Amino acid sequence: MMNDNSYVEVMVARKASPLMKFLKYLLILLAVFSFLLGASSIAFFIIGIGFSVGAWFAHRYASIEYEYQYCEKEITVDKILNKSARKRVATFETDKMEALAPSKSYHLDDYRSNNNYRTLDFSSGIEQQPDPTYTMYYDGREKVVFEPNQQFIDAVKNVAPRKVFND
């Protein structure tokens, strides 16, 4: 018999970096000026192509979404660039998970004192009240911050009830 929570998917849009937005518009402006000046010199035309390529990359990385999937005791995180390119960035097995709780939970106090964890932030980056982020300590090496919904938390709690806290 298959449980209804055996597959859960959550999408979270990452807050666009102001620096990336500025860079994108600056490169577009520089590309336009370079192409206008390119009518008089081939060097400006080539520089304009370089600025255009830079603007394309800045545009692509300005819009980032994270997709969390829970399936068969495994949590995967995909990064979606500009709603077109998908890349798997992390996979976590619930067996190796140490704790999963709201980021400000007292259940995580024992882990906070240990600075040996590498932090992976897959959240939206937007400060909200109440804080929707959850923190997962994984395999003694990684601290993962993300924004799952309640259905996602319930699905993980079904397979690891002593490691997942809702406070």
Salt bridges, closest charged atoms under 4 A:
GLU65 OE2 - LYS83 NZ 3.30
GLU67 OE1 - ARG86 NH1 2.29
ASP78 OD2 - ARG86 NH1 3.06
ASP78 OD1 - ARG88 NE 2.73
ASP109 OD1 - ARG112 NH1 2.50
ASP121 OD1 - ARG14 NH1 3.81
ASP139 OD2 - ARG141 NH2 2.73
GLU142 OE2 - ARG118 NH2 2.45
ASP167 OD1 - HIS107 NE2 3.25
